[in-house]
Amino acid sequence: MSMKIEFFPSPLMADCTNPKSVVGLLIEAASLIPTSQYLLGLVLFVLIFLYNFLEFHLFRDLFKGFRGDQVSLTFNPRSHIYEGVVSKCRILHGRYLATPWLSNPHFQTAFLNFFGRPPVFNYKRQVFQIPDGGTIALDWLMDSDIGRGAFGHDISEDDLAPIVVVIPGLTSDSSSAYIKHLVFKIAKRGWNVVVSNHRGLGGISLTSDCFYNAGWTEDVRRVINYLHQEHPKSPLFAVGTSIGANILVKYLGENREDTPIAGAASICSPWDLVVCDRFITRRLIQRFYDRALTIGLQGYAQIHQTVYSRLADWEGIKKSRSVRDFDNYATCLVGKFETVDTYYRHCSSASFVGNVAVPLLCISALDDPVCTKEAIPWDECRANRNIILATTRHGGHLGFFEGILGDRLWWVRAVDEFLGVLHSSPFMHGQKEDPCVCQHFSTESNIDKGPYLNMMDDGMVSAMCNEGTQIDKTEDASEDLLTRDEKTEITTVVVESEEQKIEENPSYTNEAIPYLKFEQRNQIVNDVKDITAPVKKRMKQLLKQNKTSMWFLMYIAVITTWPLVGPALLIFFKRKLKNSLPPAWPRR
């Protein structure tokens, strides 16, 4: 008996063979899902997108128990500044935890600029005149001014309280929230603080045809020298923020030892303007910052339209859509730079880091949305024993808000502690006058300009380029064993000593520098007896490393002296030849 089985396809299975029917079924199934579920999914997608796009780190902080991240310190292993100063700074060796409701760099940066919650106080203004006709507003805050609502007394000549010079960022002045946080914190320590506003800012009109830019150090140099002359007994410190930090580091690199600054701090410096220019146009979020900075620069130009319209391209300034456009139509024309990249390369402080001879604390956030971490000169900071680089995982640009209320800035507390410890230590910088080292730089091109020679007080001869970058620098072996102050003292003793004095009384050197080992004392005595030895040594090194420049200098020397030396040599050889010939030959 056989069984016959027949299959009767259902209408649903029959419709599946038709593509149009499949799409229809999917639409019908999707329509069965409540609209609220779609809205919930859309909200969830937007939140995830914004969480990653705005670089939130709230959940990461939550999973870590809101302990924050350890501050990363980069320094030279043989740095006396770290051993004697930074090692005692509790804040720099701690952790930084951002305010939970400001747990992304963009919220931190925006909140600082639009709110900031600055302390309330009044400045005392001093109008400072520049020899070129420019005017700078110096806004003072003394400890006696806090809490009074009125101005306290001026600084007396016998006042030994330190003075801190603050250099604001781009289009910022003494009224900016982060500047007020810093000024108030340092003034509470009992120090005197002065904000050196840029030209044309702080309510001061432009009184000359000179503008400030990202690398304009002449105004800072004149202000610092003026303060040092007016208050020679007060230690001078300096703090630069953003573009002001770039100007400060460039100034310290240009002046090297020849600066009255005892210590400094650089906060959120752009370091390399070329890299930052590429970074700020890379992503959509960065372009918002680029546009915001451009609007600020256009507002600055609008205030001084009469001067800008005469020296720059005013129509181009109004049409600018980026900082690069503004620099092309305004900064390059006023500063006489060939191109925008020429201006950026000339004014970047990264190339001056190796020349800084002042204890310098540099603070940067790795998530800075304006000054990228790619521009930080890590190796240069590590090679310089005077620099301590502190980086945090979060913080934004000049934000670093901390606490539940977000009423404090972490970097302000760190700078205040660093300067306080440095002031109480023996590692403050003392000005060392050396006209060969201090070079005041212009904005003209450095092409086809040869190097010049620089002779240090310790006998070291090195080739220097016009931008202040040292080409050849060799450290003595004894520098590893001595601090900067000890080396300066030894150098002074050796220079002021006379060879005859040491020969007559060998114990003179031993008594002058008793903390040196016996072998080191003998070495110093021998170096004094033959004072040309280090010079010859450095000249040989210079000749090996810079043969082209030395031959070029020798060629110039021969050419310039030939009009005098040539006739003398001709007369000399003519007489020599005449005396050597037989007596009958001249008659022929």
C-alpha positions as CSV (number, residue, x, y, z in Angstrom):
1,M,0.0,0.0,0.0
2,S,1.6,3.2,-1.1
3,M,1.0,6.6,0.5
4,K,1.0,9.8,-1.6
5,I,1.9,13.0,0.0
6,E,1.1,16.3,-1.6
7,F,2.4,19.7,-0.6
8,F,0.2,22.7,-0.8
9,P,2.4,25.9,-0.7
10,S,0.9,28.6,1.5
11,P,0.3,32.1,0.0
12,L,3.1,33.4,2.3
13,M,5.7,31.0,0.8
14,A,4.5,31.7,-2.6
15,D,4.9,35.5,-2.1
16,C,8.5,35.0,-0.8
17,T,9.7,34.2,-4.3
18,N,8.7,37.8,-5.3
19,P,11.3,40.4,-4.3
20,K,8.6,43.1,-4.0
21,S,6.7,40.9,-1.6
22,V,9.8,40.5,0.6
23,V,10.3,44.3,0.9
24,G,6.7,44.7,1.6
25,L,6.8,42.1,4.4
26,L,9.8,43.9,6.0
27,I,8.0,47.2,5.9
28,E,5.0,45.6,7.4
29,A,7.1,44.1,10.2
30,A,8.8,47.4,10.8
31,S,5.5,49.2,11.1
32,L,4.6,46.9,14.0
33,I,7.4,48.4,16.1
34,P,6.2,51.3,18.3
35,T,7.3,54.7,17.3
36,S,8.7,55.3,20.8
37,Q,11.2,52.5,20.2
38,Y,12.5,54.3,17.1
39,L,12.9,57.5,19.0
40,L,14.7,55.7,21.8
41,G,17.1,54.1,19.3
42,L,17.7,57.4,17.6
43,V,18.5,59.2,20.8
44,L,20.8,56.4,21.8
45,F,22.6,56.6,18.5
46,V,23.0,60.4,18.8
47,L,24.3,60.1,22.3
48,I,26.9,57.5,21.3
49,F,27.9,59.6,18.3
50,L,28.2,62.8,20.4
51,Y,30.1,60.9,23.2
52,N,32.8,59.9,20.7
53,F,32.7,63.1,18.6
54,L,33.0,65.4,21.6
55,E,35.6,63.1,23.3
56,F,33.7,62.6,26.5
57,H,35.5,60.5,29.2
58,L,32.8,60.4,31.9
59,F,32.3,56.6,31.8
60,R,36.1,56.1,31.8
61,D,36.4,58.3,34.9
62,L,33.5,56.3,36.4
63,F,35.1,53.0,35.8
64,K,38.3,54.2,37.4
65,G,36.4,55.3,40.5
66,F,36.9,59.0,39.7
67,R,40.5,58.8,40.7
68,G,41.8,60.8,37.7
69,D,44.9,60.2,35.8
70,Q,48.5,60.5,36.9
71,V,50.3,63.6,35.7
72,S,53.1,62.7,33.3
73,L,56.4,64.4,33.8
74,T,59.1,64.6,31.1
75,F,62.5,65.9,32.2
76,N,66.3,65.3,31.9
77,P,67.4,62.5,34.2
78,R,70.2,64.8,35.5
79,S,68.0,67.8,36.0
80,H,68.7,69.8,39.1
81,I,65.4,71.6,38.7
82,Y,63.5,68.3,39.1
83,E,65.6,67.1,42.1
84,G,65.5,70.4,43.9
85,V,62.1,71.9,43.0
86,V,59.6,69.6,41.2
87,S,60.3,66.6,43.4
88,K,58.8,68.7,46.2
89,C,55.7,69.7,44.3
90,R,52.8,67.6,45.5
91,I,50.3,68.7,42.8
92,L,52.6,67.8,39.9
93,H,53.2,64.3,41.4
94,G,49.4,63.8,42.0
95,R,46.5,63.1,39.7
96,Y,44.2,65.3,37.8
97,L,40.4,64.6,37.7
98,A,38.3,66.8,35.5
99,T,34.9,68.1,36.8
100,P,32.4,65.3,36.0
101,W,29.9,67.5,34.2
102,L,32.8,69.0,32.2
103,S,34.3,65.7,31.2
104,N,35.4,66.5,27.7
105,P,37.9,69.0,26.3
106,H,35.4,71.0,24.4
107,F,33.1,71.7,27.3
108,Q,36.1,72.7,29.4
109,T,37.3,75.1,26.8
110,A,33.9,76.6,26.0
111,F,32.9,76.9,29.7
112,L,36.2,78.7,30.5
113,N,35.6,81.3,27.7
114,F,31.8,81.9,28.3
115,F,31.6,81.5,32.0
116,G,34.9,80.7,33.8
117,R,33.6,81.9,37.2
118,P,36.5,84.3,37.8
119,P,37.2,86.0,41.2
120,V,36.1,89.6,41.6
121,F,38.8,92.2,42.1
122,N,40.1,95.4,40.7
123,Y,43.4,96.1,38.9
124,K,45.6,99.1,39.1
125,R,46.5,100.2,35.6
126,Q,49.9,101.6,34.6
127,V,50.4,102.8,31.0
128,F,53.8,101.8,29.7
129,Q,55.2,103.6,26.7
130,I,57.4,101.8,24.1
131,P,60.2,103.8,22.4
132,D,58.7,103.1,19.0
133,G,55.5,105.0,20.0
134,G,53.5,101.9,21.1
135,T,51.5,101.8,24.3
136,I,51.0,98.8,26.7
137,A,48.6,98.5,29.5
138,L,50.2,97.0,32.7
139,D,47.5,95.8,35.1
140,W,48.7,95.3,38.7
141,L,47.2,93.3,41.5
142,M,49.0,93.4,44.9
143,D,48.2,91.3,48.0
144,S,47.0,94.5,49.7
145,D,44.3,95.0,47.0
146,I,42.5,91.7,47.6
147,G,39.2,92.1,49.5
148,R,39.4,95.9,49.7
149,G,37.6,96.9,46.6
150,A,40.1,99.7,46.4
151,F,43.7,100.1,45.4
152,G,46.4,99.5,47.9
153,H,49.8,101.1,48.0
154,D,52.4,101.1,45.3
155,I,55.5,98.8,45.4
156,S,58.2,100.5,47.4
157,E,61.9,100.3,46.5
158,D,62.6,98.1,49.5
159,D,59.8,95.7,48.8
160,L,61.3,92.2,48.4
161,A,58.1,90.4,47.4
162,P,58.4,88.6,44.0
163,I,56.8,90.0,40.9
164,V,55.0,87.7,38.5
165,V,54.6,88.9,34.9
166,V,51.6,87.3,33.1
167,I,51.4,87.2,29.3
168,P,47.9,86.5,28.0
169,G,46.9,84.5,24.9
170,L,45.6,85.4,21.5
171,T,43.1,88.4,21.8
172,S,43.0,87.8,25.5
173,D,43.7,90.5,28.2
174,S,43.7,91.0,31.9
175,S,39.9,90.7,32.0
176,S,39.9,87.1,30.7
177,A,38.6,84.5,33.2
178,Y,41.6,82.3,33.3
179,I,43.9,85.3,33.7
180,K,41.9,86.4,36.8
181,H,42.1,82.9,38.3
182,L,45.9,82.9,38.0
183,V,46.4,86.5,39.2
184,F,44.1,86.1,42.2
185,K,45.8,82.9,43.3
186,I,49.3,84.3,43.1
187,A,48.4,87.5,44.8
188,K,46.9,85.6,47.7
189,R,50.4,84.1,48.2
190,G,51.5,87.7,49.0
191,W,53.3,88.3,45.7
192,N,52.7,91.2,43.3
193,V,51.3,90.3,39.9
194,V,51.2,92.4,36.7
195,V,49.4,91.5,33.5
196,S,51.3,92.7,30.4
197,N,48.5,93.2,27.9
198,H,49.3,93.0,24.2
199,R,49.3,96.1,22.1
200,G,45.8,97.2,21.2
201,L,44.2,95.1,23.9
202,G,43.0,95.9,27.4
203,G,41.2,99.0,26.3
204,I,44.3,100.7,24.9
205,S,44.4,102.1,21.4
206,L,47.2,101.4,18.9
207,T,49.6,104.4,19.0
208,S,52.1,103.0,16.4
209,D,52.2,101.0,13.2
210,C,53.5,98.0,15.1
211,F,51.2,95.1,16.0
212,Y,51.9,92.1,18.2
213,N,52.0,88.5,16.8
214,A,52.7,85.0,17.9
215,G,56.4,85.5,18.0
216,W,56.7,89.2,18.9
217,T,59.0,89.2,21.9
218,E,60.2,92.8,21.9
219,D,57.4,94.1,24.0
220,V,57.9,91.4,26.6
221,R,61.6,92.1,26.7
222,R,61.1,95.8,27.3
223,V,58.5,95.2,30.0
224,I,60.7,92.7,31.9
225,N,63.8,94.9,31.7
226,Y,61.7,97.9,32.9
227,L,60.4,96.0,35.9
228,H,63.9,94.7,36.7
229,Q,65.2,98.3,36.7
230,E,62.4,99.7,38.7
231,H,62.4,96.8,41.3
232,P,65.9,95.3,41.3
233,K,65.4,93.7,44.7
234,S,62.3,91.8,43.7
235,P,62.7,88.4,42.0
236,L,60.9,88.3,38.6
237,F,58.8,85.3,37.5
238,A,56.8,85.0,34.2
239,V,53.8,83.0,33.2
240,G,52.6,82.7,29.6
241,T,49.3,81.2,28.4
242,S,48.6,79.9,24.9
243,I,50.1,82.3,22.4
244,G,51.6,84.2,25.4
245,A,53.3,81.0,26.3
246,N,54.8,80.7,22.8
247,I,56.1,84.3,23.1
248,L,57.5,83.7,26.6
249,V,59.4,80.5,25.6
250,K,60.8,82.2,22.4
251,Y,61.9,85.2,24.5
252,L,63.7,82.9,27.0
253,G,65.4,81.0,24.1
254,E,66.5,84.2,22.5
255,N,67.9,85.8,25.6
256,R,69.4,82.6,27.1
257,E,71.3,83.6,30.3
258,D,70.8,87.3,29.8
259,T,67.3,87.7,31.4
260,P,66.3,88.8,34.9
261,I,63.6,86.1,35.0
262,A,64.2,83.8,37.9
263,G,61.7,81.2,36.8
264,A,58.8,80.8,34.3
265,A,55.8,78.7,33.4
266,S,54.3,77.9,30.0
267,I,50.7,76.9,29.8
268,C,49.1,75.2,26.7
269,S,51.7,76.6,24.3
270,P,51.1,75.9,20.6
271,W,54.9,75.2,20.2
272,D,54.9,74.6,16.5
273,L,52.6,77.0,14.6
274,V,52.9,75.1,11.3
275,V,51.7,71.8,13.0
276,C,48.9,73.6,14.8
277,D,47.8,75.3,11.6
278,R,47.4,71.9,9.9
279,F,45.7,70.4,12.9
280,I,43.0,73.1,13.4
281,T,41.7,72.5,9.9
282,R,41.9,68.7,10.0
283,R,38.5,67.8,11.6
284,L,35.1,69.4,11.7
285,I,35.2,70.2,15.4
286,Q,38.6,71.9,15.1
287,R,37.2,74.1,12.3
288,F,34.8,75.5,14.8
289,Y,37.7,76.7,16.9
290,D,39.4,78.0,13.8
291,R,36.3,80.0,12.9
292,A,35.9,81.3,16.5
293,L,39.6,82.5,16.7
294,T,39.1,84.2,13.3
295,I,36.1,86.1,14.6
296,G,38.1,87.2,17.6
297,L,41.0,88.4,15.4
298,Q,38.5,90.3,13.1
299,G,37.0,92.0,16.1
300,Y,40.5,93.1,17.2
301,A,41.1,94.4,13.7
302,Q,37.7,96.2,13.7
303,I,38.7,98.1,16.8
304,H,41.8,99.3,15.1
305,Q,40.4,99.6,11.6
306,T,42.1,102.9,10.8
307,V,45.5,101.4,11.2
308,Y,44.8,98.0,9.6
309,S,43.1,99.5,6.6
310,R,46.3,101.5,6.0
311,L,48.9,98.8,6.5
312,A,47.0,95.6,5.6
313,D,44.4,94.3,3.1
314,W,41.2,95.3,4.8
315,E,38.9,93.6,2.3
316,G,40.8,90.4,2.7
317,I,40.5,90.7,6.5
318,K,36.8,91.0,6.3
319,K,36.5,88.0,4.0
320,S,38.8,85.8,6.2
321,R,37.3,82.5,7.2
322,S,40.3,81.1,9.0
323,V,43.2,82.2,11.1
324,R,45.5,81.4,8.2
325,D,43.5,83.8,6.0
326,F,43.8,86.5,8.6
327,D,47.5,86.0,8.9
328,N,47.8,86.1,5.1
329,Y,45.9,89.4,4.7
330,A,47.1,91.1,7.9
331,T,49.9,89.6,10.0
332,C,52.2,88.9,7.0
333,L,51.7,92.3,5.5
334,V,52.3,94.2,8.7
335,G,55.2,92.0,9.9
336,K,56.7,91.8,6.4
337,F,56.8,88.0,6.2
338,E,57.0,86.5,2.8
339,T,54.4,83.8,3.3
340,V,52.2,82.5,6.1
341,D,54.3,79.4,6.6
342,T,57.4,81.7,6.9
343,Y,55.7,83.6,9.7
344,Y,54.7,80.4,11.4
345,R,58.2,78.9,11.2
346,H,59.9,82.1,12.3
347,C,57.6,82.6,15.3
348,S,57.4,79.0,16.6
349,S,59.0,78.5,20.0
350,A,59.9,74.9,19.5
351,S,63.2,75.8,17.8
352,F,64.2,77.9,20.9
353,V,63.5,75.3,23.6
354,G,67.0,74.1,23.7
355,N,68.4,77.5,24.5
356,V,66.2,78.2,27.6
357,A,68.5,78.8,30.6
358,V,65.7,79.5,33.1
359,P,63.8,77.0,35.3
360,L,60.7,76.5,33.1
361,L,57.6,74.5,33.9
362,C,55.5,73.6,30.7
363,I,52.0,72.3,31.1
364,S,49.9,70.8,28.3
365,A,46.8,68.7,27.9
366,L,47.0,65.8,25.5
367,D,43.3,66.4,24.4
368,D,43.9,70.1,23.8
369,P,41.5,70.9,20.9
370,V,43.5,74.0,19.8
371,C,47.2,73.2,20.5
372,T,47.7,69.6,19.5
373,K,50.0,67.2,21.3
374,E,51.7,66.6,18.0
375,A,53.4,69.9,18.2
376,I,55.0,69.3,21.7
377,P,58.8,69.2,21.4
378,W,59.2,66.1,23.6
379,D,62.9,65.4,22.9
380,E,63.9,69.1,23.1
381,C,62.3,69.4,26.5
382,R,63.9,66.2,27.7
383,A,67.4,67.3,26.6
384,N,67.2,70.7,28.4
385,R,68.0,70.3,32.1
386,N,66.1,73.5,32.9
387,I,62.7,72.4,31.5
388,I,60.1,70.2,33.2
389,L,57.2,69.2,30.9
390,A,54.0,68.2,32.7
391,T,51.2,66.6,30.5
392,T,47.7,65.5,31.6
393,R,45.4,63.2,29.7
394,H,42.5,65.7,29.9
395,G,42.1,69.4,30.4
396,G,41.2,71.0,27.1
397,H,42.7,74.4,26.2
398,L,43.5,76.3,29.4
399,G,40.5,74.6,31.1
400,F,41.7,72.0,33.6
401,F,38.5,72.5,35.8
402,E,38.4,70.4,38.9
403,G,36.0,69.9,41.8
404,I,32.3,69.2,41.7
405,L,31.5,72.9,41.3
406,G,34.1,73.5,38.7
407,D,35.3,76.7,40.4
408,R,39.1,75.9,40.3
409,L,41.7,75.5,37.6
410,W,44.2,72.7,38.2
411,W,47.1,74.4,36.3
412,V,46.7,77.6,38.4
413,R,47.4,75.6,41.5
414,A,50.3,73.7,39.9
415,V,52.0,76.9,38.7
416,D,51.4,78.6,42.1
417,E,53.0,75.7,43.9
418,F,56.0,75.4,41.5
419,L,56.8,79.1,41.7
420,G,56.6,79.0,45.5
421,V,58.9,76.1,45.8
422,L,61.3,77.5,43.3
423,H,61.4,80.8,45.2
424,S,62.4,79.1,48.4
425,S,65.1,77.0,46.6
426,P,68.7,77.9,45.5
427,F,67.8,77.1,41.9
428,M,66.4,80.4,40.8
429,H,68.0,81.9,37.7
430,G,70.4,84.8,38.2
431,Q,70.9,87.1,35.2
432,K,74.3,86.7,33.5
433,E,75.1,89.7,31.3
434,D,76.6,88.6,28.0
435,P,76.2,90.9,25.0
436,C,77.4,88.2,22.6
437,V,74.6,85.8,23.6
438,C,71.7,88.2,23.8
439,Q,70.4,88.9,20.3
440,H,67.4,91.1,19.5
441,F,65.8,89.6,16.4
442,S,64.1,91.3,13.5
443,T,61.6,89.8,11.1
444,E,63.8,90.1,8.1
445,S,64.9,87.0,6.2
446,N,68.0,85.2,7.4
447,I,69.0,83.7,4.1
448,D,72.6,84.0,3.0
449,K,73.7,85.2,6.4
450,G,76.7,83.4,7.8
451,P,77.2,82.3,11.4
452,Y,79.1,84.3,14.0
453,L,81.3,83.2,16.9
454,N,80.2,83.2,20.5
455,M,82.7,82.8,23.3
456,M,81.2,81.8,26.6
457,D,82.6,82.8,30.0
458,D,84.0,79.3,30.5
459,G,86.1,79.5,27.3
460,M,83.7,77.6,25.1
461,V,83.6,78.9,21.5
462,S,80.5,77.9,19.5
463,A,79.0,78.9,16.2
464,M,75.7,80.7,16.5
465,C,73.1,81.3,13.8
466,N,71.1,84.5,13.5
467,E,68.0,82.9,15.0
468,G,69.8,82.1,18.2
469,T,70.1,78.4,17.6
470,Q,73.4,77.0,18.8
471,I,75.1,74.8,16.2
472,D,77.8,73.4,18.3
473,K,77.5,72.9,22.0
474,T,79.8,70.6,24.1
475,E,79.3,70.1,27.8
476,D,82.2,69.7,30.1
477,A,82.5,66.5,32.1
478,S,82.5,68.4,35.3
479,E,79.1,69.8,34.6
480,D,77.5,66.5,35.7
481,L,78.9,66.9,39.2
482,L,78.1,70.6,39.7
483,T,75.0,72.6,39.9
484,R,74.4,75.7,37.8
485,D,75.1,78.0,40.7
486,E,78.3,76.2,41.6
487,K,79.5,76.2,38.0
488,T,78.9,80.0,37.7
489,E,80.8,80.6,40.9
490,I,83.8,78.5,39.7
491,T,83.8,80.2,36.4
492,T,83.9,83.6,38.1
493,V,86.8,82.5,40.4
494,V,88.8,81.2,37.4
495,V,88.2,84.3,35.2
496,E,89.0,86.8,38.0
497,S,92.1,84.9,39.0
498,E,95.5,85.6,37.5
499,E,98.1,83.1,36.3
500,Q,100.8,84.8,38.3
501,K,98.7,84.8,41.4
502,I,98.2,81.1,41.2
503,E,101.8,80.3,40.5
504,E,102.9,82.3,43.6
505,N,100.2,80.9,45.8
506,P,98.9,77.5,44.7
507,S,96.6,77.3,47.7
508,Y,94.6,80.3,46.4
509,T,92.5,78.2,44.1
510,N,92.2,75.4,46.7
511,E,90.8,77.9,49.2
512,A,88.5,79.5,46.7
513,I,86.8,76.3,45.7
514,P,87.1,73.9,48.6
515,Y,84.2,71.7,47.5
516,L,85.9,70.3,44.5
517,K,87.9,67.1,44.5
518,F,91.7,67.2,44.4
519,E,91.9,66.1,40.8
520,Q,89.4,68.8,39.8
521,R,91.3,71.5,41.5
522,N,94.5,70.5,39.8
523,Q,92.6,70.5,36.5
524,I,91.3,74.0,37.0
525,V,94.8,75.3,37.9
526,N,96.2,73.8,34.7
527,D,93.4,75.3,32.7
528,V,94.2,78.7,34.1
529,K,97.9,78.4,33.4
530,D,97.1,77.6,29.8
531,I,94.0,79.8,29.2
532,T,94.1,79.2,25.4
533,A,93.7,75.4,25.7
534,P,89.8,75.4,25.8
535,V,89.7,78.0,23.0
536,K,91.9,75.8,20.8
537,K,89.8,72.8,21.7
538,R,86.6,74.4,20.8
539,M,88.0,75.9,17.6
540,K,89.1,72.4,16.5
541,Q,85.6,71.1,17.2
542,L,84.1,74.0,15.3
543,L,86.4,73.4,12.4
544,K,85.5,69.8,12.1
545,Q,81.7,70.3,12.4
546,N,81.5,73.5,10.3
547,K,84.3,73.3,7.7
548,T,82.3,75.1,5.0
549,S,81.6,78.1,7.2
550,M,85.2,78.3,8.4
551,W,86.6,78.2,4.9
552,F,84.1,80.9,3.9
553,L,85.2,83.1,6.8
554,M,88.8,82.6,5.9
555,Y,88.1,83.5,2.3
556,I,86.4,86.7,3.4
557,A,89.4,87.5,5.7
558,V,91.8,87.1,2.8
559,I,89.7,89.2,0.4
560,T,89.1,92.1,2.9
561,T,92.8,92.3,4.0
562,W,94.4,91.9,0.5
563,P,94.4,95.6,-0.4
564,L,96.8,96.2,2.6
565,V,98.6,92.9,2.7
566,G,99.0,92.4,-1.0
567,P,101.3,95.4,-1.7
568,A,103.4,94.7,1.3
569,L,104.0,91.1,0.2
570,L,104.8,92.3,-3.3
571,I,107.5,94.7,-2.1
572,F,108.9,92.0,0.3
573,F,109.2,89.3,-2.4
574,K,110.5,91.8,-4.9
575,R,113.4,92.8,-2.6
576,K,114.0,89.1,-1.7
577,L,114.2,88.2,-5.4
578,K,116.5,91.2,-6.2
579,N,118.9,90.2,-3.4
580,S,119.0,86.6,-4.5
581,L,119.9,87.3,-8.2
582,P,123.6,87.8,-9.4
583,P,124.7,91.4,-9.5
584,A,125.0,91.5,-13.3
585,W,121.3,90.4,-13.8
586,P,119.6,93.5,-12.7
587,R,121.7,95.6,-15.1
588,R,120.5,93.5,-18.0
